[in-house]
């Protein structure tokens, strides 16, 4: 059995690519604007906070996956192939599309679509489309109000 196959399992690959996605996410957000403007948190502070919280978790999962793979190699275990879910890949694709189109389409268009597609990916009952659309719109409005009123963060005109 090739020892490389042990490192190509989901427990190693997914945290690795999640860390890459997190890095791309925070770099893209920082290119849009500074996280602190005039001594106040700006809209790009959220991706920085997500990055700071998610990075240690992704690194811990990656280290644990590598340790498990090394242990399997040492014990001579074969790689067990399980049915794979496409949901983690779709999550990364949705995030990447959201980031890539954010500057072009803005918050008001992309936020409801972002929430809607996540609901479609992770819901086992896709028949309630109208309900999902309403929830996506409500969540986008709540997030916008939270940023604009509660945190007093003003979105640039293009993001509205």
Number of C-alpha atoms within 10 A of each C-alpha: 10 9 16 10 12 23 19 15 17 16 18 20 14 19 21 17 16 20 19 13 17 22 16 15 20 21 14 16 21 16 10 13 14 14 19 12 13 7 7 12 16 19 25 21 19 15 19 19 13 13 21 13 11 15 18 12 14 20 15 13 17 22 16 15 23 19 14 16 23 15 13 15 19 10 9 11 13 13 17 8 8 8 6 8 8 9 12 16 12 15 15 16 13 18 15 16 12 19 17 13 13 20 14 12 15 17 22 16 16 20 20 21 18 17 19 21 17 18 18 15 15 13 12 8 9 12 10 10 13 9 11 20 17 13 16 21 18 14 16 22 15 12 14 20 14 13 17 14 11 10 14 14 18 15 16 11 8 12 16 12
